Amino acid sequence: MKNNPLAAVLLVVLLACVIGTAVLTGYYFNCLRKLRGLQPAIVQINYNRTFMQSLLNETQEYSKKYPSLEPLIQSLVPKNSAGASTPAPAKPAAK
Protein backbone atom coordinates (compact mmCIF):
# COMPACT_ATOMS: atom_id res chain seq x y z
CA MET A 1 0.00 0.00 0.00
CA LYS A 2 1.35 3.39 -0.97
CA ASN A 3 1.84 6.20 1.52
CA ASN A 4 -0.95 8.69 1.09
CA PRO A 5 0.25 12.32 1.67
CA LEU A 6 -3.27 13.46 2.53
CA ALA A 7 -3.45 10.94 5.38
CA ALA A 8 -0.12 12.19 6.74
CA VAL A 9 -1.25 15.83 6.60
CA LEU A 10 -4.53 14.98 8.33
CA LEU A 11 -2.64 13.04 11.00
CA VAL A 12 -0.35 16.06 11.65
CA VAL A 13 -3.38 18.37 11.87
CA LEU A 14 -5.07 15.97 14.31
CA LEU A 15 -1.92 15.80 16.43
CA ALA A 16 -1.67 19.62 16.49
CA CYS A 17 -5.32 19.87 17.55
CA VAL A 18 -4.81 17.34 20.34
CA ILE A 19 -1.72 19.18 21.64
CA GLY A 20 -3.48 22.55 21.40
CA THR A 21 -6.49 21.19 23.26
CA ALA A 22 -4.25 19.78 26.00
CA VAL A 23 -2.45 23.12 26.41
CA LEU A 24 -5.71 25.09 26.54
CA THR A 25 -7.22 22.61 29.02
CA GLY A 26 -4.20 23.00 31.30
CA TYR A 27 -4.45 26.79 31.06
CA TYR A 28 -8.19 26.63 31.87
CA PHE A 29 -7.65 24.50 34.98
CA ASN A 30 -4.81 26.77 36.11
CA CYS A 31 -7.11 29.80 35.81
CA LEU A 32 -9.85 28.00 37.74
CA ARG A 33 -7.39 27.21 40.54
CA LYS A 34 -6.39 30.88 40.75
CA LEU A 35 -10.06 31.93 40.76
CA ARG A 36 -10.84 29.55 43.63
CA GLY A 37 -7.90 31.03 45.54
CA LEU A 38 -9.24 34.56 45.07
CA GLN A 39 -12.82 33.79 46.13
CA PRO A 40 -12.19 34.33 49.89
CA ALA A 41 -10.60 37.73 49.17
CA ILE A 42 -13.60 38.74 47.06
CA VAL A 43 -16.00 37.71 49.82
CA GLN A 44 -13.99 39.71 52.39
CA ILE A 45 -13.93 42.80 50.15
CA ASN A 46 -17.69 42.64 49.63
CA TYR A 47 -18.24 42.23 53.38
CA ASN A 48 -16.01 45.21 54.17
CA ARG A 49 -17.77 47.36 51.56
CA THR A 50 -21.20 46.50 52.98
CA PHE A 51 -20.01 47.14 56.52
CA MET A 52 -18.51 50.51 55.63
CA GLN A 53 -21.66 51.54 53.75
CA SER A 54 -23.86 50.70 56.73
CA LEU A 55 -21.47 52.54 59.04
CA LEU A 56 -21.66 55.58 56.79
CA ASN A 57 -25.46 55.46 56.77
CA GLU A 58 -25.60 55.15 60.56
CA THR A 59 -23.17 58.05 60.95
CA GLN A 60 -25.34 60.27 58.78
CA GLU A 61 -28.45 59.30 60.74
CA TYR A 62 -26.59 60.08 63.96
CA SER A 63 -25.67 63.50 62.64
CA LYS A 64 -29.37 64.21 62.05
CA LYS A 65 -30.19 63.28 65.64
CA TYR A 66 -27.33 65.27 67.22
CA PRO A 67 -26.69 68.37 65.08
CA SER A 68 -24.06 69.68 67.54
CA LEU A 69 -21.69 66.97 66.31
CA GLU A 70 -22.20 67.92 62.66
CA PRO A 71 -18.80 69.69 62.27
CA LEU A 72 -16.93 66.65 63.58
CA ILE A 73 -18.86 64.22 61.40
CA GLN A 74 -18.54 66.54 58.39
CA SER A 75 -14.74 66.51 58.77
CA LEU A 76 -14.77 62.71 58.67
CA VAL A 77 -17.53 62.01 56.12
CA PRO A 78 -18.51 64.54 53.46
CA LYS A 79 -22.27 64.81 52.93
CA ASN A 80 -22.27 64.10 49.20
CA SER A 81 -20.47 60.76 49.59
CA ALA A 82 -23.78 59.07 50.41
CA GLY A 83 -24.20 58.15 46.78
CA ALA A 84 -25.97 61.25 45.48
CA SER A 85 -23.32 63.17 43.65
CA THR A 86 -23.77 66.83 42.86
CA PRO A 87 -24.50 67.51 39.20
CA ALA A 88 -21.68 68.99 37.16
CA PRO A 89 -22.18 72.59 36.05
CA ALA A 90 -23.20 73.08 32.46
CA LYS A 91 -20.40 74.00 30.07
CA PRO A 92 -20.75 77.24 28.12
CA ALA A 93 -21.60 76.88 24.46
CA ALA A 94 -18.58 76.81 22.16
CA LYS A 95 -18.30 79.52 19.51
Buried (B, 14 or more C-beta within 10 A) or exposed (E): EEEEEEEEEEEEEEEEEEEEEEEEEEEEEEEEEEEEEEEEEEEEEEEEEEEEEEEBEEBBEEBEEEEEEEEEBEEEBEEEEEEEEEEEEEEEEEE
